[in-house]
Each structure stands twice: as structure tokens, then as C-alpha cells.
Amino acid sequence: MVAPNLKTIKIRGCWALRRLPVVGTRSGDMKKPTAEIEKDVWDALEWDGEVCPDHFEAPLHSRYYKKKLPRVSVLR
């Protein structure tokens, strides 16, 4: 999928997402699209040679972000 006019992409709770759409080439006056996405999902994305994180504005995440702990039961 190619999306040359993409401005913003909002993704919430899509933990199986692996790739974002190709943005295409941008002229000098066009801004990079912003990605509003959870830090865990952003870090887990796989990038092709054609698509890289530099094609999107860097998402802003809270500096108080804490990695989610796995759900386990603790028996004593």
C-alpha cells in the first residue's frame, strides 16, 4: 500500500502490527506524517529497505514509560 498524502496515522492496541504503509517521496514543502502509536508497537515494527522510521515524525512517548510486565501467576 502506498500512501503519498498521509498526514497522520493513529494506532491503538494493534499488537500484531509489523509494518506501516509506504509514504512515498515527499517534496520539500510537505511534512513527514506523524504516527500516534504505543511505544511497544513502535519498537516492534519491522522496517524494509524502502520504508524506515525516518519517513515518519518520531512519535513522542512519555519519559515515564514503563515496560509492561508479562502476565503470570505467582503461587506461594
mmCIF file of the N, C-alpha and C atoms, coordinates in Angstrom:
data_MODEL
# 
_entry.id   MODEL 
# 
loop_
_atom_site.group_PDB 
_atom_site.id 
_atom_site.type_symbol 
_atom_site.label_atom_id 
_atom_site.label_alt_id 
_atom_site.label_comp_id 
_atom_site.label_asym_id 
_atom_site.label_entity_id 
_atom_site.label_seq_id 
_atom_site.pdbx_PDB_ins_code 
_atom_site.Cartn_x 
_atom_site.Cartn_y 
_atom_site.Cartn_z 
_atom_site.occupancy 
_atom_site.B_iso_or_equiv 
_atom_site.pdbx_formal_charge 
_atom_site.auth_seq_id 
_atom_site.auth_comp_id 
_atom_site.auth_asym_id 
_atom_site.auth_atom_id 
_atom_site.pdbx_PDB_model_num 
ATOM 1   N N  . MET A 1 1  ? 0.849  -1.172  0.000  1.00 0.00 ? 1  MET A N  1 
ATOM 2   C CA . MET A 1 1  ? 0.000  0.000   0.000  1.00 0.00 ? 1  MET A CA 1 
ATOM 3   C C  . MET A 1 1  ? 0.892  1.231   0.000  1.00 0.00 ? 1  MET A C  1 
ATOM 4   N N  . VAL A 1 2  ? 0.638  2.155   -0.886 1.00 0.00 ? 2  VAL A N  1 
ATOM 5   C CA . VAL A 1 2  ? 1.382  3.408   -0.953 1.00 0.00 ? 2  VAL A CA 1 
ATOM 6   C C  . VAL A 1 2  ? 0.427  4.529   -0.568 1.00 0.00 ? 2  VAL A C  1 
ATOM 7   N N  . ALA A 1 3  ? 0.863  5.403   0.330  1.00 0.00 ? 3  ALA A N  1 
ATOM 8   C CA . ALA A 1 3  ? 0.020  6.498   0.810  1.00 0.00 ? 3  ALA A CA 1 
ATOM 9   C C  . ALA A 1 3  ? 0.803  7.807   0.756  1.00 0.00 ? 3  ALA A C  1 
ATOM 10  N N  . PRO A 1 4  ? 0.922  8.446   -0.422 1.00 0.00 ? 4  PRO A N  1 
ATOM 11  C CA . PRO A 1 4  ? 1.734  9.655   -0.524 1.00 0.00 ? 4  PRO A CA 1 
ATOM 12  C C  . PRO A 1 4  ? 1.135  10.866  0.186  1.00 0.00 ? 4  PRO A C  1 
ATOM 13  N N  . ASN A 1 5  ? -0.182 10.924  0.407  1.00 0.00 ? 5  ASN A N  1 
ATOM 14  C CA . ASN A 1 5  ? -0.815 12.079  1.046  1.00 0.00 ? 5  ASN A CA 1 
ATOM 15  C C  . ASN A 1 5  ? -1.132 11.849  2.519  1.00 0.00 ? 5  ASN A C  1 
ATOM 16  N N  . LEU A 1 6  ? -0.560 10.829  3.103  1.00 0.00 ? 6  LEU A N  1 
ATOM 17  C CA . LEU A 1 6  ? -0.807 10.506  4.508  1.00 0.00 ? 6  LEU A CA 1 
ATOM 18  C C  . LEU A 1 6  ? -0.270 11.621  5.400  1.00 0.00 ? 6  LEU A C  1 
ATOM 19  N N  . LYS A 1 7  ? -1.101 12.099  6.338  1.00 0.00 ? 7  LYS A N  1 
ATOM 20  C CA . LYS A 1 7  ? -0.674 13.152  7.266  1.00 0.00 ? 7  LYS A CA 1 
ATOM 21  C C  . LYS A 1 7  ? -0.476 12.606  8.675  1.00 0.00 ? 7  LYS A C  1 
ATOM 22  N N  . THR A 1 8  ? -1.432 11.815  9.138  1.00 0.00 ? 8  THR A N  1 
ATOM 23  C CA . THR A 1 8  ? -1.380 11.262  10.491 1.00 0.00 ? 8  THR A CA 1 
ATOM 24  C C  . THR A 1 8  ? -1.901 9.837   10.460 1.00 0.00 ? 8  THR A C  1 
ATOM 25  N N  . ILE A 1 9  ? -1.254 8.986   11.235 1.00 0.00 ? 9  ILE A N  1 
ATOM 26  C CA . ILE A 1 9  ? -1.751 7.624   11.399 1.00 0.00 ? 9  ILE A CA 1 
ATOM 27  C C  . ILE A 1 9  ? -1.841 7.365   12.901 1.00 0.00 ? 9  ILE A C  1 
ATOM 28  N N  . LYS A 1 10 ? -3.039 6.967   13.362 1.00 0.00 ? 10 LYS A N  1 
ATOM 29  C CA . LYS A 1 10 ? -3.278 6.702   14.783 1.00 0.00 ? 10 LYS A CA 1 
ATOM 30  C C  . LYS A 1 10 ? -3.523 5.215   14.951 1.00 0.00 ? 10 LYS A C  1 
ATOM 31  N N  . ILE A 1 11 ? -2.738 4.598   15.794 1.00 0.00 ? 11 ILE A N  1 
ATOM 32  C CA . ILE A 1 11 ? -2.844 3.159   16.010 1.00 0.00 ? 11 ILE A CA 1 
ATOM 33  C C  . ILE A 1 11 ? -2.891 2.910   17.513 1.00 0.00 ? 11 ILE A C  1 
ATOM 34  N N  . ARG A 1 12 ? -3.913 2.192   17.957 1.00 0.00 ? 12 ARG A N  1 
ATOM 35  C CA . ARG A 1 12 ? -4.060 1.861   19.375 1.00 0.00 ? 12 ARG A CA 1 
ATOM 36  C C  . ARG A 1 12 ? -4.388 0.383   19.515 1.00 0.00 ? 12 ARG A C  1 
ATOM 37  N N  . GLY A 1 13 ? -3.655 -0.319  20.341 1.00 0.00 ? 13 GLY A N  1 
ATOM 38  C CA . GLY A 1 13 ? -3.964 -1.694  20.689 1.00 0.00 ? 13 GLY A CA 1 
ATOM 39  C C  . GLY A 1 13 ? -3.788 -2.702  19.573 1.00 0.00 ? 13 GLY A C  1 
ATOM 40  N N  . CYS A 1 14 ? -2.996 -2.394  18.587 1.00 0.00 ? 14 CYS A N  1 
ATOM 41  C CA . CYS A 1 14 ? -2.774 -3.319  17.467 1.00 0.00 ? 14 CYS A CA 1 
ATOM 42  C C  . CYS A 1 14 ? -1.405 -3.972  17.663 1.00 0.00 ? 14 CYS A C  1 
ATOM 43  N N  . TRP A 1 15 ? -1.341 -4.930  18.559 1.00 0.00 ? 15 TRP A N  1 
ATOM 44  C CA . TRP A 1 15 ? -0.060 -5.519  18.963 1.00 0.00 ? 15 TRP A CA 1 
ATOM 45  C C  . TRP A 1 15 ? 0.542  -6.413  17.895 1.00 0.00 ? 15 TRP A C  1 
ATOM 46  N N  . ALA A 1 16 ? -0.246 -6.882  16.935 1.00 0.00 ? 16 ALA A N  1 
ATOM 47  C CA . ALA A 1 16 ? 0.262  -7.761  15.878 1.00 0.00 ? 16 ALA A CA 1 
ATOM 48  C C  . ALA A 1 16 ? 0.770  -6.974  14.668 1.00 0.00 ? 16 ALA A C  1 
ATOM 49  N N  . LEU A 1 17 ? 0.676  -5.651  14.692 1.00 0.00 ? 17 LEU A N  1 
ATOM 50  C CA . LEU A 1 17 ? 1.131  -4.832  13.566 1.00 0.00 ? 17 LEU A CA 1 
ATOM 51  C C  . LEU A 1 17 ? 2.638  -4.980  13.392 1.00 0.00 ? 17 LEU A C  1 
ATOM 52  N N  . ARG A 1 18 ? 3.074  -5.216  12.167 1.00 0.00 ? 18 ARG A N  1 
ATOM 53  C CA . ARG A 1 18 ? 4.501  -5.390  11.901 1.00 0.00 ? 18 ARG A CA 1 
ATOM 54  C C  . ARG A 1 18 ? 5.056  -4.344  10.946 1.00 0.00 ? 18 ARG A C  1 
ATOM 55  N N  . ARG A 1 19 ? 4.219  -3.774  10.079 1.00 0.00 ? 19 ARG A N  1 
ATOM 56  C CA . ARG A 1 19 ? 4.703  -2.812  9.085  1.00 0.00 ? 19 ARG A CA 1 
ATOM 57  C C  . ARG A 1 19 ? 3.727  -1.647  8.945  1.00 0.00 ? 19 ARG A C  1 
ATOM 58  N N  . LEU A 1 20 ? 4.266  -0.483  8.587  1.00 0.00 ? 20 LEU A N  1 
ATOM 59  C CA . LEU A 1 20 ? 3.452  0.683   8.276  1.00 0.00 ? 20 LEU A CA 1 
ATOM 60  C C  . LEU A 1 20 ? 3.461  0.891   6.764  1.00 0.00 ? 20 LEU A C  1 
ATOM 61  N N  . PRO A 1 21 ? 2.477  1.621   6.210  1.00 0.00 ? 21 PRO A N  1 
ATOM 62  C CA . PRO A 1 21 ? 2.425  1.813   4.763  1.00 0.00 ? 21 PRO A CA 1 
ATOM 63  C C  . PRO A 1 21 ? 3.592  2.657   4.253  1.00 0.00 ? 21 PRO A C  1 
ATOM 64  N N  . VAL A 1 22 ? 3.917  2.447   2.980  1.00 0.00 ? 22 VAL A N  1 
ATOM 65  C CA . VAL A 1 22 ? 4.964  3.238   2.335  1.00 0.00 ? 22 VAL A CA 1 
ATOM 66  C C  . VAL A 1 22 ? 4.423  4.647   2.150  1.00 0.00 ? 22 VAL A C  1 
ATOM 67  N N  . VAL A 1 23 ? 5.183  5.630   2.577  1.00 0.00 ? 23 VAL A N  1 
ATOM 68  C CA . VAL A 1 23 ? 4.741  7.008   2.493  1.00 0.00 ? 23 VAL A CA 1 
ATOM 69  C C  . VAL A 1 23 ? 5.011  7.574   1.106  1.00 0.00 ? 23 VAL A C  1 
ATOM 70  N N  . GLY A 1 24 ? 6.053  7.131   0.457  1.00 0.00 ? 24 GLY A N  1 
ATOM 71  C CA . GLY A 1 24 ? 6.421  7.661   -0.849 1.00 0.00 ? 24 GLY A CA 1 
ATOM 72  C C  . GLY A 1 24 ? 7.349  8.850   -0.705 1.00 0.00 ? 24 GLY A C  1 
ATOM 73  N N  . THR A 1 25 ? 7.757  9.395   -1.822 1.00 0.00 ? 25 THR A N  1 
ATOM 74  C CA . THR A 1 25 ? 8.675  10.533  -1.785 1.00 0.00 ? 25 THR A CA 1 
ATOM 75  C C  . THR A 1 25 ? 7.905  11.794  -1.434 1.00 0.00 ? 25 THR A C  1 
ATOM 76  N N  . ARG A 1 26 ? 8.546  12.665  -0.705 1.00 0.00 ? 26 ARG A N  1 
ATOM 77  C CA . ARG A 1 26 ? 7.941  13.922  -0.273 1.00 0.00 ? 26 ARG A CA 1 
ATOM 78  C C  . ARG A 1 26 ? 8.706  15.073  -0.899 1.00 0.00 ? 26 ARG A C  1 
ATOM 79  N N  . SER A 1 27 ? 7.975  16.081  -1.347 1.00 0.00 ? 27 SER A N  1 
ATOM 80  C CA . SER A 1 27 ? 8.644  17.280  -1.840 1.00 0.00 ? 27 SER A CA 1 
ATOM 81  C C  . SER A 1 27 ? 9.084  18.110  -0.642 1.00 0.00 ? 27 SER A C  1 
ATOM 82  N N  . GLY A 1 28 ? 9.859  19.137  -0.879 1.00 0.00 ? 28 GLY A N  1 
ATOM 83  C CA . GLY A 1 28 ? 10.441 19.923  0.206  1.00 0.00 ? 28 GLY A CA 1 
ATOM 84  C C  . GLY A 1 28 ? 9.429  20.598  1.108  1.00 0.00 ? 28 GLY A C  1 
ATOM 85  N N  . ASP A 1 29 ? 8.251  20.963  0.584  1.00 0.00 ? 29 ASP A N  1 
ATOM 86  C CA . ASP A 1 29 ? 7.274  21.688  1.398  1.00 0.00 ? 29 ASP A CA 1 
ATOM 87  C C  . ASP A 1 29 ? 6.318  20.765  2.157  1.00 0.00 ? 29 ASP A C  1 
ATOM 88  N N  . MET A 1 30 ? 6.384  19.467  1.914  1.00 0.00 ? 30 MET A N  1 
ATOM 89  C CA . MET A 1 30 ? 5.495  18.528  2.602  1.00 0.00 ? 30 MET A CA 1 
ATOM 90  C C  . MET A 1 30 ? 6.152  18.005  3.882  1.00 0.00 ? 30 MET A C  1 
ATOM 91  N N  . LYS A 1 31 ? 5.370  18.010  4.962  1.00 0.00 ? 31 LYS A N  1 
ATOM 92  C CA . LYS A 1 31 ? 5.880  17.490  6.234  1.00 0.00 ? 31 LYS A CA 1 
ATOM 93  C C  . LYS A 1 31 ? 5.790  15.976  6.252  1.00 0.00 ? 31 LYS A C  1 
ATOM 94  N N  . LYS A 1 32 ? 6.613  15.377  7.084  1.00 0.00 ? 32 LYS A N  1 
ATOM 95  C CA . LYS A 1 32 ? 6.534  13.928  7.297  1.00 0.00 ? 32 LYS A CA 1 
ATOM 96  C C  . LYS A 1 32 ? 5.248  13.626  8.053  1.00 0.00 ? 32 LYS A C  1 
ATOM 97  N N  . PRO A 1 33 ? 4.624  12.482  7.798  1.00 0.00 ? 33 PRO A N  1 
ATOM 98  C CA . PRO A 1 33 ? 3.417  12.139  8.559  1.00 0.00 ? 33 PRO A CA 1 
ATOM 99  C C  . PRO A 1 33 ? 3.772  11.789  10.007 1.00 0.00 ? 33 PRO A C  1 
ATOM 100 N N  . THR A 1 34 ? 2.838  12.058  10.899 1.00 0.00 ? 34 THR A N  1 
ATOM 101 C CA . THR A 1 34 ? 3.039  11.715  12.302 1.00 0.00 ? 34 THR A CA 1 
ATOM 102 C C  . THR A 1 34 ? 2.397  10.366  12.586 1.00 0.00 ? 34 THR A C  1 
ATOM 103 N N  . ALA A 1 35 ? 2.994  9.634   13.492 1.00 0.00 ? 35 ALA A N  1 
ATOM 104 C CA . ALA A 1 35 ? 2.466  8.329   13.890 1.00 0.00 ? 35 ALA A CA 1 
ATOM 105 C C  . ALA A 1 35 ? 2.168  8.376   15.380 1.00 0.00 ? 35 ALA A C  1 
ATOM 106 N N  . GLU A 1 36 ? 0.894  8.281   15.726 1.00 0.00 ? 36 GLU A N  1 
ATOM 107 C CA . GLU A 1 36 ? 0.484  8.208   17.128 1.00 0.00 ? 36 GLU A CA 1 
ATOM 108 C C  . GLU A 1 36 ? 0.299  6.732   17.443 1.00 0.00 ? 36 GLU A C  1 
ATOM 109 N N  . ILE A 1 37 ? 1.256  6.177   18.157 1.00 0.00 ? 37 ILE A N  1 
ATOM 110 C CA . ILE A 1 37 ? 1.318  4.733   18.335 1.00 0.00 ? 37 ILE A CA 1 
ATOM 111 C C  . ILE A 1 37 ? 1.980  4.423   19.678 1.00 0.00 ? 37 ILE A C  1 
ATOM 112 N N  . GLU A 1 38 ? 1.600  3.321   20.294 1.00 0.00 ? 38 GLU A N  1 
ATOM 113 C CA . GLU A 1 38 ? 2.208  2.944   21.564 1.00 0.00 ? 38 GLU A CA 1 
ATOM 114 C C  . GLU A 1 38 ? 3.686  2.616   21.376 1.00 0.00 ? 38 GLU A C  1 
ATOM 115 N N  . LYS A 1 39 ? 4.471  2.866   22.406 1.00 0.00 ? 39 LYS A N  1 
ATOM 116 C CA . LYS A 1 39 ? 5.915  2.648   22.327 1.00 0.00 ? 39 LYS A CA 1 
ATOM 117 C C  . LYS A 1 39 ? 6.254  1.185   22.050 1.00 0.00 ? 39 LYS A C  1 
ATOM 118 N N  . ASP A 1 40 ? 5.547  0.259   22.677 1.00 0.00 ? 40 ASP A N  1 
ATOM 119 C CA . ASP A 1 40 ? 5.817  -1.167  22.448 1.00 0.00 ? 40 ASP A CA 1 
ATOM 120 C C  . ASP A 1 40 ? 5.601  -1.546  20.988 1.00 0.00 ? 40 ASP A C  1 
ATOM 121 N N  . VAL A 1 41 ? 4.539  -1.032  20.392 1.00 0.00 ? 41 VAL A N  1 
ATOM 122 C CA . VAL A 1 41 ? 4.235  -1.346  18.992 1.00 0.00 ? 41 VAL A CA 1 
ATOM 123 C C  . VAL A 1 41 ? 5.275  -0.708  18.081 1.00 0.00 ? 41 VAL A C  1 
ATOM 124 N N  . TRP A 1 42 ? 5.635  0.556   18.336 1.00 0.00 ? 42 TRP A N  1 
ATOM 125 C CA . TRP A 1 42 ? 6.634  1.254   17.517 1.00 0.00 ? 42 TRP A CA 1 
ATOM 126 C C  . TRP A 1 42 ? 7.974  0.529   17.551 1.00 0.00 ? 42 TRP A C  1 
ATOM 127 N N  . ASP A 1 43 ? 8.375  0.092   18.734 1.00 0.00 ? 43 ASP A N  1 
ATOM 128 C CA . ASP A 1 43 ? 9.660  -0.602  18.866 1.00 0.00 ? 43 ASP A CA 1 
ATOM 129 C C  . ASP A 1 43 ? 9.651  -1.975  18.199 1.00 0.00 ? 43 ASP A C  1 
ATOM 130 N N  . ALA A 1 44 ? 8.479  -2.597  18.070 1.00 0.00 ? 44 ALA A N  1 
ATOM 131 C CA . ALA A 1 44 ? 8.387  -3.936  17.478 1.00 0.00 ? 44 ALA A CA 1 
ATOM 132 C C  . ALA A 1 44 ? 8.209  -3.917  15.961 1.00 0.00 ? 44 ALA A C  1 
ATOM 133 N N  . LEU A 1 45 ? 8.069  -2.728  15.363 1.00 0.00 ? 45 LEU A N  1 
ATOM 134 C CA . LEU A 1 45 ? 7.862  -2.660  13.911 1.00 0.00 ? 45 LEU A CA 1 
ATOM 135 C C  . LEU A 1 45 ? 9.085  -3.163  13.161 1.00 0.00 ? 45 LEU A C  1 
ATOM 136 N N  . GLU A 1 46 ? 8.843  -3.833  12.043 1.00 0.00 ? 46 GLU A N  1 
ATOM 137 C CA . GLU A 1 46 ? 9.913  -4.297  11.162 1.00 0.00 ? 46 GLU A CA 1 
ATOM 138 C C  . GLU A 1 46 ? 9.986  -3.321  9.991  1.00 0.00 ? 46 GLU A C  1 
ATOM 139 N N  . TRP A 1 47 ? 11.196 -2.886  9.648  1.00 0.00 ? 47 TRP A N  1 
ATOM 140 C CA . TRP A 1 47 ? 11.362 -1.890  8.589  1.00 0.00 ? 47 TRP A CA 1 
ATOM 141 C C  . TRP A 1 47 ? 12.026 -2.514  7.379  1.00 0.00 ? 47 TRP A C  1 
ATOM 142 N N  . ASP A 1 48 ? 11.441 -2.272  6.208  1.00 0.00 ? 48 ASP A N  1 
ATOM 143 C CA . ASP A 1 48 ? 12.039 -2.707  4.949  1.00 0.00 ? 48 ASP A CA 1 
ATOM 144 C C  . ASP A 1 48 ? 13.087 -1.689  4.530  1.00 0.00 ? 48 ASP A C  1 
ATOM 145 N N  . GLY A 1 49 ? 13.808 -1.994  3.452  1.00 0.00 ? 49 GLY A N  1 
ATOM 146 C CA . GLY A 1 49 ? 14.779 -1.045  2.929  1.00 0.00 ? 49 GLY A CA 1 
ATOM 147 C C  . GLY A 1 49 ? 14.113 0.208   2.397  1.00 0.00 ? 49 GLY A C  1 
ATOM 148 N N  . GLU A 1 50 ? 12.895 0.056   1.849  1.00 0.00 ? 50 GLU A N  1 
ATOM 149 C CA . GLU A 1 50 ? 12.183 1.184   1.255  1.00 0.00 ? 50 GLU A CA 1 
ATOM 150 C C  . GLU A 1 50 ? 11.511 2.054   2.312  1.00 0.00 ? 50 GLU A C  1 
ATOM 151 N N  . VAL A 1 51 ? 11.078 1.433   3.381  1.00 0.00 ? 51 VAL A N  1 
ATOM 152 C CA . VAL A 1 51 ? 10.386 2.147   4.453  1.00 0.00 ? 51 VAL A CA 1 
ATOM 153 C C  . VAL A 1 51 ? 11.270 2.117   5.688  1.00 0.00 ? 51 VAL A C  1 
ATOM 154 N N  . CYS A 1 52 ? 11.482 3.263   6.290  1.00 0.00 ? 52 CYS A N  1 
ATOM 155 C CA . CYS A 1 52 ? 12.292 3.308   7.505  1.00 0.00 ? 52 CYS A CA 1 
ATOM 156 C C  . CYS A 1 52 ? 11.675 4.314   8.467  1.00 0.00 ? 52 CYS A C  1 
ATOM 157 N N  . PRO A 1 53 ? 12.072 4.297   9.720  1.00 0.00 ? 53 PRO A N  1 
ATOM 158 C CA . PRO A 1 53 ? 11.481 5.217   10.694 1.00 0.00 ? 53 PRO A CA 1 
ATOM 159 C C  . PRO A 1 53 ? 11.713 6.688   10.345 1.00 0.00 ? 53 PRO A C  1 
ATOM 160 N N  . ASP A 1 54 ? 12.716 6.981   9.512  1.00 0.00 ? 54 ASP A N  1 
ATOM 161 C CA . ASP A 1 54 ? 12.993 8.367   9.143  1.00 0.00 ? 54 ASP A CA 1 
ATOM 162 C C  . ASP A 1 54 ? 11.911 8.957   8.251  1.00 0.00 ? 54 ASP A C  1 
ATOM 163 N N  . HIS A 1 55 ? 11.044 8.137   7.675  1.00 0.00 ? 55 HIS A N  1 
ATOM 164 C CA . HIS A 1 55 ? 9.974  8.633   6.821  1.00 0.00 ? 55 HIS A CA 1 
ATOM 165 C C  . HIS A 1 55 ? 8.808  9.180   7.634  1.00 0.00 ? 55 HIS A C  1 
ATOM 166 N N  . PHE A 1 56 ? 8.811  8.956   8.951  1.00 0.00 ? 56 PHE A N  1 
ATOM 167 C CA . PHE A 1 56 ? 7.755  9.432   9.839  1.00 0.00 ? 56 PHE A CA 1 
ATOM 168 C C  . PHE A 1 56 ? 8.360  10.360  10.882 1.00 0.00 ? 56 PHE A C  1 
ATOM 169 N N  . GLU A 1 57 ? 7.543  11.297  11.369 1.00 0.00 ? 57 GLU A N  1 
ATOM 170 C CA . GLU A 1 57 ? 7.964  12.099  12.516 1.00 0.00 ? 57 GLU A CA 1 
ATOM 171 C C  . GLU A 1 57 ? 8.115  11.151  13.699 1.00 0.00 ? 57 GLU A C  1 
ATOM 172 N N  . ALA A 1 58 ? 9.139  11.353  14.490 1.00 0.00 ? 58 ALA A N  1 
ATOM 173 C CA . ALA A 1 58 ? 9.356  10.479  15.647 1.00 0.00 ? 58 ALA A CA 1 
ATOM 174 C C  . ALA A 1 58 ? 8.194  10.635  16.628 1.00 0.00 ? 58 ALA A C  1 
ATOM 175 N N  . PRO A 1 59 ? 7.555  9.535   17.024 1.00 0.00 ? 59 PRO A N  1 
ATOM 176 C CA . PRO A 1 59 ? 6.449  9.643   17.981 1.00 0.00 ? 59 PRO A CA 1 
ATOM 177 C C  . PRO A 1 59 ? 6.965  10.074  19.349 1.00 0.00 ? 59 PRO A C  1 
ATOM 178 N N  . LEU A 1 60 ? 6.158  10.848  20.035 1.00 0.00 ? 60 LEU A N  1 
ATOM 179 C CA . LEU A 1 60 ? 6.518  11.310  21.376 1.00 0.00 ? 60 LEU A CA 1 
ATOM 180 C C  . LEU A 1 60 ? 5.919  10.357  22.398 1.00 0.00 ? 60 LEU A C  1 
ATOM 181 N N  . HIS A 1 61 ? 6.774  9.822   23.236 1.00 0.00 ? 61 HIS A N  1 
ATOM 182 C CA . HIS A 1 61 ? 6.326  8.915   24.290 1.00 0.00 ? 61 HIS A CA 1 
ATOM 183 C C  . HIS A 1 61 ? 6.706  9.518   25.634 1.00 0.00 ? 61 HIS A C  1 
ATOM 184 N N  . SER A 1 62 ? 5.925  9.212   26.626 1.00 0.00 ? 62 SER A N  1 
ATOM 185 C CA . SER A 1 62 ? 6.187  9.710   27.962 1.00 0.00 ? 62 SER A CA 1 
ATOM 186 C C  . SER A 1 62 ? 7.544  9.220   28.455 1.00 0.00 ? 62 SER A C  1 
ATOM 187 N N  . ARG A 1 63 ? 8.267  10.096  29.113 1.00 0.00 ? 63 ARG A N  1 
ATOM 188 C CA . ARG A 1 63 ? 9.555  9.648   29.657 1.00 0.00 ? 63 ARG A CA 1 
ATOM 189 C C  . ARG A 1 63 ? 9.342  8.773   30.888 1.00 0.00 ? 63 ARG A C  1 
ATOM 190 N N  . TYR A 1 64 ? 8.109  8.729   31.352 1.00 0.00 ? 64 TYR A N  1 
ATOM 191 C CA . TYR A 1 64 ? 7.776  7.870   32.481 1.00 0.00 ? 64 TYR A CA 1 
ATOM 192 C C  . TYR A 1 64 ? 7.260  6.518   32.014 1.00 0.00 ? 64 TYR A C  1 
ATOM 193 N N  . TYR A 1 65 ? 7.464  6.221   30.738 1.00 0.00 ? 65 TYR A N  1 
ATOM 194 C CA . TYR A 1 65 ? 7.010  4.950   30.171 1.00 0.00 ? 65 TYR A CA 1 
ATOM 195 C C  . TYR A 1 65 ? 7.652  3.801   30.927 1.00 0.00 ? 65 TYR A C  1 
ATOM 196 N N  . LYS A 1 66 ? 6.849  2.820   31.259 1.00 0.00 ? 66 LYS A N  1 
ATOM 197 C CA . LYS A 1 66 ? 7.341  1.640   31.945 1.00 0.00 ? 66 LYS A CA 1 
ATOM 198 C C  . LYS A 1 66 ? 6.932  0.428   31.126 1.00 0.00 ? 66 LYS A C  1 
ATOM 199 N N  . LYS A 1 67 ? 7.881  -0.418  30.809 1.00 0.00 ? 67 LYS A N  1 
ATOM 200 C CA . LYS A 1 67 ? 7.596  -1.597  30.009 1.00 0.00 ? 67 LYS A CA 1 
ATOM 201 C C  . LYS A 1 67 ? 6.588  -2.479  30.736 1.00 0.00 ? 67 LYS A C  1 
ATOM 202 N N  . LYS A 1 68 ? 5.633  -3.005  29.971 1.00 0.00 ? 68 LYS A N  1 
ATOM 203 C CA . LYS A 1 68 ? 4.617  -3.859  30.574 1.00 0.00 ? 68 LYS A CA 1 
ATOM 204 C C  . LYS A 1 68 ? 5.239  -5.165  31.031 1.00 0.00 ? 68 LYS A C  1 
ATOM 205 N N  . LEU A 1 69 ? 4.825  -5.601  32.191 1.00 0.00 ? 69 LEU A N  1 
ATOM 206 C CA . LEU A 1 69 ? 5.299  -6.867  32.722 1.00 0.00 ? 69 LEU A CA 1 
ATOM 207 C C  . LEU A 1 69 ? 4.439  -7.987  32.157 1.00 0.00 ? 69 LEU A C  1 
ATOM 208 N N  . PRO A 1 70 ? 5.022  -9.146  31.947 1.00 0.00 ? 70 PRO A N  1 
ATOM 209 C CA . PRO A 1 70 ? 4.218  -10.263 31.433 1.00 0.00 ? 70 PRO A CA 1 
ATOM 210 C C  . PRO A 1 70 ? 3.180  -10.698 32.468 1.00 0.00 ? 70 PRO A C  1 
ATOM 211 N N  . ARG A 1 71 ? 2.059  -11.167 31.972 1.00 0.00 ? 71 ARG A N  1 
ATOM 212 C CA . ARG A 1 71 ? 1.010  -11.649 32.872 1.00 0.00 ? 71 ARG A CA 1 
ATOM 213 C C  . ARG A 1 71 ? 1.350  -13.066 33.305 1.00 0.00 ? 71 ARG A C  1 
ATOM 214 N N  . VAL A 1 72 ? 1.626  -13.217 34.556 1.00 0.00 ? 72 VAL A N  1 
ATOM 215 C CA . VAL A 1 72 ? 1.942  -14.534 35.104 1.00 0.00 ? 72 VAL A CA 1 
ATOM 216 C C  . VAL A 1 72 ? 1.265  -14.651 36.463 1.00 0.00 ? 72 VAL A C  1 
ATOM 217 N N  . SER A 1 73 ? 1.093  -15.854 36.885 1.00 0.00 ? 73 SER A N  1 
ATOM 218 C CA . SER A 1 73 ? 0.560  -16.061 38.226 1.00 0.00 ? 73 SER A CA 1 
ATOM 219 C C  . SER A 1 73 ? 1.711  -16.471 39.135 1.00 0.00 ? 73 SER A C  1 
ATOM 220 N N  . VAL A 1 74 ? 1.654  -15.979 40.330 1.00 0.00 ? 74 VAL A N  1 
ATOM 221 C CA . VAL A 1 74 ? 2.692  -16.294 41.306 1.00 0.00 ? 74 VAL A CA 1 
ATOM 222 C C  . VAL A 1 74 ? 2.044  -17.121 42.408 1.00 0.00 ? 74 VAL A C  1 
ATOM 223 N N  . LEU A 1 75 ? 2.482  -18.331 42.529 1.00 0.00 ? 75 LEU A N  1 
ATOM 224 C CA . LEU A 1 75 ? 1.953  -19.211 43.568 1.00 0.00 ? 75 LEU A CA 1 
ATOM 225 C C  . LEU A 1 75 ? 2.960  -19.312 44.697 1.00 0.00 ? 75 LEU A C  1 
ATOM 226 N N  . ARG A 1 76 ? 2.468  -19.244 45.899 1.00 0.00 ? 76 ARG A N  1 
ATOM 227 C CA . ARG A 1 76 ? 3.360  -19.339 47.052 1.00 0.00 ? 76 ARG A CA 1 
ATOM 228 C C  . ARG A 1 76 ? 2.988  -20.522 47.875 1.00 0.00 ? 76 ARG A C  1 
# 
